[in-house]
């Protein structure tokens, strides 16, 4: 049986390979980044087909996206919590994207059923919005 920590590590290591990453997820799984909602951005993706499209699009949206400095703080068979970072570029703006994520993974029957992540929203705006953080006042 695959533990939550093993699933989280496999996901983080295969983030740029949608075929390998999607195999880790249950059919009804979800990825959530709830704080993106405050920026008016989509924040929840569910179901294997939707997740697969999300994972396929990630390297196109963020060239060079690769998790690093991975630290796992909570490790139980069904749940893992970790922190990890990314340094890459946002394709649409050409700006650097330096992000520190915190993620909680829930596993059931050796598959990911939920991955919920928190991230620095100011960095999202600075890197991704046409006018950077100035666009936050318009949201």
N, C-alpha and C positions, 0 to 999 in steps of 0.2 A: 504494500500500500504506500502511496506517495503522501508525504506529510505536507502541511501547509508551507513550511519553510522551503522544502524541496521544490514545490510548485512556484513559490515566489522567486526563488533563485533562478529556476529555469525560465520563467517569464522575463525576468530582468535581463538575463543573458541572451535571450532570443528575441528581443524587442524588434529587431530589424528583419526577422524572418517570420512573416505572417503564418506560413504553413506550419512551422514548428510551434509557434506561440499559441495558435488557435487550438491545437491538439490538447492543450493543457486545460481547456475550459469545458464545463458542463454545457449541455444544450441550452439551458435557460439561464446561463451566467450573465453577470452584468459588470461593467466597469463604470465607476462613478468618480467624478471630480466635482463635488457639490458646490464648491466656492466659485466655479466658473459661471454659475447662474447669476451671481451678482454683477458680472460683466456683460450679461445678456448673451452669453455663449451657451451652446449645448453642453450638458454636464453629465448625462447618463446615456450609456449605450448598452442594450441588452439583446440577448439571443445570439446564437453563433454566427449567423449570416451578417448581422450588423457589426458584431465585434470583429469579424474577419475583414470587413471593409475598412473599419477604423484602423486596424493594425496594418493593412496594406497601405493606407494613406499616410501613416505617420512618417516614414522615411522621406516621402515626397514633400511633406509640409515642413519637416525639420531635418534637413540634410545633416548627416553626422550624428544623429540622435543615438546616444549610447549611454546606458546607466553606468555610473562609477561610484567609488567610495561607498559601497553598500555596507550597511550595518544592520544586523537583525537584532532587535531588542526583546521581542516576545516570540517564543517558539513553542507552540503546542501542536498536537497532531491535527487539529481542525482550524487553528488560527495562527497567523504570523503577523508581526508588525515590524516594519523596517523603515530606514531612512536611506535615500539614495539621491545622487546628483546627476545632472546632465549639463554638458557644455556643447552647444551646437549652433546652428544658424537657422533663422526663420526664412524659408524660401521666399515668401511674399514681400518681405521688407529687406532682406539681406542683412538684418541686424543680428548680433550675437544673442543667444538665449542661454542664460546661466540659471539653472533651476535647482532647488532643493525640495525634493518630494518626501512625504511621509505616507506610507501605505499600509493598509490593513487588508490582509487576504483571508478569506474564509473558504475552507475546503470541505468537500463532502465526497465520499467514495473515490478519493484520489483525483479529484478534479476541482478546478477553481469554480466557485459559485458566485463569489463577489470579490472584487478588488476595488477598494475605496481609497482614494488618494487626496491629500491636501498639498497645495503648492502656493508659491508666492505670487499673488495676483498682480502686484505692481510690476514684477518682472514680465508677466504675460503681456500686460499693457505696453510696457516700455519696448518690448521686442516685437510685438505682433500688430499693434494698432498703428494706423497710418501716421498719426501725430503723437504716438507714444502715450505717456501718462496724461497729456493734455486732453486726450479723448475720454478719460475717466469722468470729467466734469459733465460730459454730454450724456452719460449713461444714467 
